[in-house]
Amino acid sequence: MRRGTFKDETVDYAAVGATQAPDLMQYPPERSIPAESSWRIGSGESRFHTASEALMSWTAQRGAGLTLADVRPASGPMYSGVSFDSEGNPIAPSRMEVEQRFDSDGTPFVSGGMTIQLEGRVRGMRAGGELRVIFAVEEPRRVGFALGTVGDSVVSGEESFMLDWHDNDEVWFTVRAFDRPVGLFYRLFPRLVRRRRRELFTRYLRAISPLYATSA
């Protein structure tokens, strides 16, 4: 099992970890727009491990048309702090060393405390910014992480990406987010935040799931 969590004052929002709250859709952070989607992407151990490897090597972000312009792992020993279980309950902190992995082009896999710079657009809408990995979870039947905005984004908030291999052998991919409009255009037209989020969710699913065949 590997867990990693990061939390400090560098993110630009207060509700760190709120994507794991069971009542996110009913009670999102103030002035934020919540979103959640969950899809069955297959069954079995092989499907779970294949999807997990893809998720933790930034396949969802790259598949959404975003570019990782800068990836900076956390400095020093990894802090494995308060994480969250499948019910959104906090898990007690601990400390452990985490071996850093890299994909074929040398980009580090997701790990807690990492900072990344994403660049790109979604149907003409800006979707980049500087982000921090708030937590990362790698367990026998649950893998995922959350990204929180640090700055240089048109929205402020968090999004989480979780894969669950259930006891009935089904594998599910769940993405949750809350976005507070920051850019002037998005504050004037909040429906664009929802449109941007829907498109991102669709692209994330298309990147992770071979069963997803809907055209762009």
C-alpha positions as CSV (number, residue, x, y, z in Angstrom):
1,M,0.0,0.0,0.0
2,R,1.2,3.5,-0.8
3,R,-0.4,6.7,0.4
4,G,0.8,10.2,0.0
5,T,-0.8,13.5,1.1
6,F,0.3,17.1,0.9
7,K,-1.3,20.1,2.6
8,D,0.0,23.5,3.2
9,E,-0.8,27.1,2.5
10,T,0.3,27.2,-1.2
11,V,-3.0,26.1,-2.7
12,D,-5.4,29.0,-3.4
13,Y,-8.5,27.6,-1.7
14,A,-9.5,26.6,1.9
15,A,-11.5,23.4,1.6
16,V,-8.5,21.1,0.9
17,G,-9.7,17.5,0.4
18,A,-13.3,18.4,0.0
19,T,-13.6,16.3,-3.2
20,Q,-13.7,13.3,-0.8
21,A,-16.7,14.7,1.2
22,P,-19.8,12.4,0.8
23,D,-22.0,15.5,0.6
24,L,-19.9,17.5,-1.9
25,M,-22.8,17.8,-4.4
26,Q,-25.2,19.1,-1.8
27,Y,-22.8,21.3,0.2
28,P,-19.9,22.4,-2.0
29,P,-17.3,24.9,-0.7
30,E,-18.6,28.5,-0.8
31,R,-19.1,30.0,-4.2
32,S,-17.9,26.8,-5.9
33,I,-19.7,24.7,-8.5
34,P,-19.5,21.0,-7.7
35,A,-19.4,18.2,-10.3
36,E,-19.2,14.4,-10.1
37,S,-19.3,11.5,-12.6
38,S,-18.7,7.8,-12.2
39,W,-18.4,5.2,-14.9
40,R,-17.9,1.4,-15.0
41,I,-14.8,0.9,-17.1
42,G,-14.5,-2.9,-17.1
43,S,-14.0,-5.8,-14.7
44,G,-11.2,-7.8,-13.1
45,E,-7.7,-7.4,-11.7
46,S,-6.0,-6.8,-15.0
47,R,-8.3,-4.0,-16.0
48,F,-7.9,-2.4,-12.6
49,H,-4.1,-2.5,-12.7
50,T,-3.9,-1.3,-16.3
51,A,-6.2,1.7,-15.6
52,S,-4.3,2.4,-12.4
53,E,-0.9,2.6,-14.2
54,A,-2.5,4.9,-16.8
55,L,-4.1,7.1,-14.2
56,M,-0.9,7.6,-12.1
57,S,1.2,8.4,-15.1
58,W,-1.0,11.4,-16.1
59,T,-2.9,9.7,-18.9
60,A,-6.2,11.4,-18.0
61,Q,-4.6,14.9,-18.2
62,R,-2.7,14.1,-21.4
63,G,-5.7,12.4,-22.9
64,A,-7.7,15.6,-22.2
65,G,-5.4,17.5,-24.5
66,L,-3.4,19.1,-21.7
67,T,0.4,19.3,-21.6
68,L,2.5,18.8,-18.5
69,A,4.9,21.7,-18.9
70,D,6.6,21.3,-15.5
71,V,6.6,18.5,-13.0
72,R,8.2,19.1,-9.6
73,P,8.2,16.2,-7.1
74,A,8.0,17.2,-3.4
75,S,11.4,17.9,-1.9
76,G,12.7,15.7,0.9
77,P,11.1,12.5,2.3
78,M,7.5,12.0,1.3
79,Y,5.0,12.9,4.0
80,S,2.2,10.4,4.1
81,G,-0.4,12.4,6.0
82,V,-4.2,12.5,6.4
83,S,-5.8,10.8,3.4
84,F,-9.4,9.7,2.8
85,D,-11.1,6.3,2.5
86,S,-13.9,5.5,0.0
87,E,-16.5,7.1,2.4
88,G,-14.6,10.4,2.7
89,N,-13.4,9.7,6.2
90,P,-9.9,10.9,7.1
91,I,-7.2,8.3,7.8
92,A,-4.6,8.9,10.5
93,P,-1.2,10.3,9.4
94,S,2.0,8.3,9.2
95,R,5.4,8.6,7.7
96,M,7.0,6.4,5.1
97,E,9.5,6.6,2.2
98,V,8.0,6.3,-1.2
99,E,9.9,5.1,-4.2
100,Q,9.5,7.6,-7.1
101,R,8.4,6.0,-10.4
102,F,8.8,7.4,-13.9
103,D,7.0,6.8,-17.2
104,S,8.7,6.0,-20.5
105,D,9.6,9.6,-21.3
106,G,11.0,10.3,-17.8
107,T,8.0,12.1,-16.3
108,P,7.5,11.2,-12.6
109,F,4.4,9.3,-11.7
110,V,1.8,11.1,-9.5
111,S,2.9,11.4,-5.8
112,G,1.8,13.5,-2.9
113,G,3.2,17.0,-2.6
114,M,4.1,17.2,-6.3
115,T,3.5,20.4,-8.2
116,I,2.7,20.5,-11.9
117,Q,2.0,23.1,-14.5
118,L,-0.7,22.2,-17.0
119,E,-1.2,24.0,-20.3
120,G,-4.0,23.6,-22.8
121,R,-7.5,24.5,-23.8
122,V,-10.9,22.7,-23.9
123,R,-13.1,23.7,-26.8
124,G,-11.5,27.2,-26.7
125,M,-11.7,27.5,-22.9
126,R,-8.5,27.7,-21.0
127,A,-7.9,24.6,-18.8
128,G,-4.3,25.0,-17.4
129,G,-2.6,26.4,-14.4
130,E,-0.3,25.4,-11.6
131,L,-1.6,22.5,-9.5
132,R,-0.6,20.6,-6.4
133,V,-1.1,16.9,-5.7
134,I,-3.1,17.1,-2.5
135,F,-3.1,13.4,-1.9
136,A,-2.3,10.2,-3.7
137,V,-3.6,6.7,-2.8
138,E,-2.4,3.3,-4.0
139,E,-4.1,0.4,-2.4
140,P,-4.9,-3.2,-3.6
141,R,-8.4,-2.1,-4.7
142,R,-8.3,1.7,-4.7
143,V,-6.0,4.0,-6.6
144,G,-6.2,7.7,-7.3
145,F,-5.2,11.3,-6.4
146,A,-6.5,14.8,-6.1
147,L,-5.2,18.0,-7.7
148,G,-5.7,21.5,-6.1
149,T,-5.1,24.8,-7.8
150,V,-2.1,26.9,-6.7
151,G,-2.5,29.7,-9.1
152,D,-2.6,30.9,-12.8
153,S,-6.0,29.3,-13.4
154,V,-9.4,30.6,-14.5
155,V,-10.9,28.6,-11.6
156,S,-9.9,27.9,-8.0
157,G,-10.6,24.5,-6.5
158,E,-9.9,20.8,-6.6
159,E,-10.5,17.7,-8.7
160,S,-10.0,14.0,-7.7
161,F,-9.6,10.9,-9.8
162,M,-10.3,7.6,-8.2
163,L,-10.3,4.0,-9.4
164,D,-12.2,1.3,-7.4
165,W,-12.1,-2.4,-7.9
166,H,-15.3,-3.6,-6.2
167,D,-16.0,-6.9,-4.6
168,N,-18.3,-7.8,-7.5
169,D,-15.1,-7.5,-9.8
170,E,-16.3,-4.3,-11.4
171,V,-13.9,-1.5,-11.9
172,W,-15.2,2.1,-11.6
173,F,-13.6,5.4,-12.4
174,T,-14.9,8.4,-10.5
175,V,-14.0,12.1,-11.0
176,R,-15.2,14.7,-8.6
177,A,-14.5,18.4,-8.6
178,F,-15.4,21.8,-7.3
179,D,-14.6,25.0,-9.2
180,R,-14.9,28.6,-8.0
181,P,-14.8,31.0,-11.0
182,V,-11.7,33.3,-10.9
183,G,-11.3,34.6,-14.4
184,L,-13.6,37.6,-15.2
185,F,-15.3,35.9,-18.1
186,Y,-16.1,32.8,-16.0
187,R,-17.4,35.0,-13.1
188,L,-19.7,36.8,-15.6
189,F,-20.8,33.5,-17.3
190,P,-20.7,30.7,-14.7
191,R,-22.4,28.3,-17.1
192,L,-19.0,28.2,-18.9
193,V,-17.5,26.6,-15.8
194,R,-20.0,23.8,-16.1
195,R,-19.4,23.4,-19.8
196,R,-15.7,23.3,-19.3
197,R,-16.0,20.7,-16.5
198,R,-18.3,18.5,-18.6
199,E,-15.9,18.5,-21.4
200,L,-13.0,17.7,-19.1
201,F,-14.8,14.8,-17.5
202,T,-15.6,13.3,-21.0
203,R,-12.0,13.6,-22.0
204,Y,-10.7,12.0,-18.8
205,L,-13.0,9.0,-19.3
206,R,-12.1,8.6,-22.9
207,A,-8.4,8.6,-21.9
208,I,-8.8,6.0,-19.2
209,S,-11.5,3.7,-20.5
210,P,-11.2,1.5,-23.6
211,L,-15.0,1.0,-23.4
212,Y,-15.7,4.6,-24.0
213,A,-16.4,5.0,-27.7
214,T,-18.4,8.3,-28.0
215,S,-16.9,10.6,-30.6
216,A,-15.4,13.9,-29.6
